[in-house]
Amino acid sequence: MAGSSQRQGQLRIIGGAWRGRKFGFPAIEGLRPTPDRVRETLFNWLQQQIPGAHCLDLFAGSGAIGLEALSRGAAEVVMVDQAGVAAEQIRQHLQTLNCQAGRVQQSNVFNYLKGPATPFDVVFLDPPYRLGCLVECCQLLEQNGWLKDKAFIYLEDSSKNPPPELPANWQLLRSKKAGESGYHLAQRND
């Protein structure tokens, strides 16, 4: 079925134990893996925090960020995405890698964030740009107990938009643009 393989995208793990491994991801409207260049910068920013960290990857999509975090030594990554086909693809990748530290939750992110919370060390927040929901997600993370003290939060949005308004106790540490992506790193201060 040549048609279905043409609709399949491909991502590459760029660092850590699985460096160079390539995985497919489904063609879903709005699903765009964080570009290699941006992921490289992100994980350089977080190189001291990722080993042993408990991470939450919201709007996981292709799984690129969550898989990268696992490859670089995260103790746990929970990846949340609403699309069943995307969630199933990530589960298959974890099985292929024989990785027990990754978990996939097929759920609407807003419903998930309103449920019972477990605090995380690092949260990756990369929604489809058209949703314009970074501020709402940040508020839910802060108000509902999803963040440990001093947690790091990665935020990605269209490069056309300024950094999102953050909760009062968060500090914007870094901010960059690359192509269509504007990406930011914040830290929660209790």
C-alpha positions as CSV (number, residue, x, y, z in Angstrom):
1,M,0.0,0.0,0.0
2,A,2.2,2.8,-1.2
3,G,-0.4,5.4,-0.5
4,S,-0.4,4.8,3.3
5,S,3.4,4.8,3.6
6,Q,3.5,8.2,1.8
7,R,1.2,9.6,4.5
8,Q,3.5,8.4,7.3
9,G,6.0,10.9,8.6
10,Q,9.3,10.0,10.1
11,L,11.2,11.3,13.2
12,R,14.7,10.6,14.4
13,I,15.9,10.4,18.0
14,I,18.9,12.8,18.1
15,G,20.6,11.9,21.4
16,G,21.0,9.4,24.2
17,A,20.7,5.6,24.2
18,W,18.5,5.5,21.1
19,R,20.4,8.1,19.1
20,G,19.8,7.7,15.4
21,R,16.7,5.5,15.7
22,K,14.0,6.4,13.3
23,F,10.3,6.0,13.8
24,G,7.2,6.7,11.8
25,F,4.2,8.7,12.9
26,P,0.7,9.0,11.4
27,A,-0.3,11.9,9.2
28,I,-2.8,13.8,11.3
29,E,-3.8,17.4,10.7
30,G,-1.8,19.6,13.0
31,L,0.6,16.9,14.0
32,R,4.2,18.2,13.5
33,P,7.1,16.8,15.4
34,T,9.3,19.3,17.1
35,P,12.1,19.9,14.6
36,D,15.5,18.3,15.3
37,R,17.2,21.6,15.7
38,V,14.6,22.8,18.3
39,R,14.8,19.4,20.2
40,E,18.5,19.7,20.2
41,T,18.3,23.1,21.9
42,L,15.6,22.0,24.3
43,F,17.5,19.0,25.5
44,N,20.7,21.1,25.8
45,W,18.8,23.5,28.0
46,L,17.6,20.5,30.2
47,Q,20.6,18.2,30.0
48,Q,21.1,18.4,33.8
49,Q,17.4,17.9,34.6
50,I,16.3,15.0,32.3
51,P,18.3,12.1,33.8
52,G,16.1,10.5,36.5
53,A,13.3,13.0,35.9
54,H,9.5,12.3,35.9
55,C,8.2,14.0,32.7
56,L,4.8,14.7,31.3
57,D,4.4,15.2,27.6
58,L,1.1,16.9,26.7
59,F,-0.2,16.8,23.1
60,A,2.5,14.1,22.6
61,G,1.6,13.7,18.9
62,S,4.5,11.9,17.2
63,G,6.1,11.1,20.5
64,A,9.3,12.9,19.4
65,I,9.8,14.8,22.7
66,G,8.8,12.0,25.1
67,L,10.9,9.4,23.3
68,E,13.9,11.8,23.2
69,A,13.5,12.4,27.0
70,L,13.4,8.6,27.6
71,S,16.5,8.1,25.3
72,R,18.3,10.7,27.5
73,G,17.6,8.9,30.8
74,A,14.2,10.2,32.1
75,A,12.9,7.8,34.8
76,E,9.4,8.1,33.5
77,V,7.5,9.9,30.7
78,V,3.8,10.0,30.5
79,M,2.7,10.9,27.0
80,V,-0.9,12.3,26.6
81,D,-2.6,12.6,23.2
82,Q,-6.3,12.6,22.2
83,A,-5.7,10.9,18.8
84,G,-6.1,7.1,19.1
85,V,-3.8,6.4,16.1
86,A,-1.1,8.6,17.5
87,A,-1.3,7.1,21.0
88,E,-1.2,3.6,19.5
89,Q,1.9,4.4,17.3
90,I,3.8,5.7,20.4
91,R,2.8,2.5,22.3
92,Q,4.3,0.5,19.4
93,H,7.5,2.5,19.5
94,L,7.8,1.9,23.3
95,Q,7.3,-1.8,22.7
96,T,9.9,-1.9,19.9
97,L,12.4,-0.2,22.3
98,N,11.4,-2.6,25.1
99,C,10.9,0.5,27.2
100,Q,8.9,0.2,30.5
101,A,9.5,3.8,31.5
102,G,7.1,5.3,29.0
103,R,3.4,5.4,29.4
104,V,0.7,6.6,26.9
105,Q,-2.6,8.0,27.9
106,Q,-5.2,8.5,25.1
107,S,-7.1,11.4,26.5
108,N,-8.2,15.0,25.8
109,V,-5.4,17.0,27.5
110,F,-7.9,19.4,29.2
111,N,-9.8,16.5,30.7
112,Y,-6.6,14.8,31.8
113,L,-5.4,18.0,33.5
114,K,-8.7,18.3,35.4
115,G,-8.3,14.7,36.7
116,P,-6.2,13.4,39.7
117,A,-2.7,14.9,39.5
118,T,0.7,13.5,40.0
119,P,3.5,16.2,40.3
120,F,6.2,16.1,37.6
121,D,9.7,17.4,37.4
122,V,9.5,18.4,33.7
123,V,6.4,19.1,31.5
124,F,6.5,19.4,27.7
125,L,3.6,21.5,26.4
126,D,3.4,21.6,22.6
127,P,-0.2,21.8,21.5
128,P,-1.3,22.3,17.8
129,Y,-0.6,26.0,17.2
130,R,-4.2,26.6,16.0
131,L,-5.6,25.8,19.5
132,G,-4.1,28.8,21.2
133,C,-4.4,27.1,24.5
134,L,-0.9,27.5,26.2
135,V,-2.2,30.0,28.9
136,E,-5.1,27.7,29.8
137,C,-2.8,24.6,30.0
138,C,-0.3,26.5,32.2
139,Q,-3.1,27.5,34.6
140,L,-4.4,23.9,34.8
141,L,-0.8,22.6,35.5
142,E,-0.3,25.2,38.2
143,Q,-3.7,25.1,39.9
144,N,-4.3,21.3,39.8
145,G,-1.0,20.1,41.3
146,W,0.8,18.8,38.3
147,L,4.2,20.5,39.0
148,K,6.8,19.7,41.6
149,D,8.5,22.7,43.2
150,K,11.1,24.0,40.8
151,A,9.6,22.1,37.9
152,F,10.6,23.0,34.4
153,I,8.0,23.6,31.7
154,Y,8.8,23.7,28.0
155,L,6.3,25.6,25.9
156,E,6.1,25.6,22.1
157,D,3.9,27.9,19.9
158,S,3.9,29.6,16.6
159,S,7.0,31.9,16.1
160,K,4.5,34.7,15.3
161,N,3.2,34.7,18.9
162,P,5.1,36.3,21.8
163,P,5.9,34.1,24.8
164,P,2.6,33.1,26.6
165,E,1.5,34.8,29.8
166,L,2.7,32.6,32.6
167,P,1.4,32.0,36.2
168,A,2.8,34.6,38.6
169,N,5.2,32.1,40.3
170,W,6.8,30.9,37.0
171,Q,9.9,32.5,35.6
172,L,10.7,32.5,31.8
173,L,14.3,31.3,31.6
174,R,14.9,31.0,27.9
175,S,13.1,31.9,24.6
176,K,14.1,31.2,21.0
177,K,12.6,31.0,17.5
178,A,13.4,28.7,14.7
179,G,11.3,28.7,11.5
180,E,7.6,28.4,12.4
181,S,8.4,27.5,16.1
182,G,8.7,29.8,19.0
183,Y,9.9,27.8,22.0
184,H,10.3,28.7,25.7
185,L,11.6,27.3,28.9
186,A,10.0,28.3,32.2
187,Q,10.6,27.2,35.8
188,R,8.1,27.1,38.6
189,N,9.1,28.8,41.8
190,D,7.0,27.9,44.8
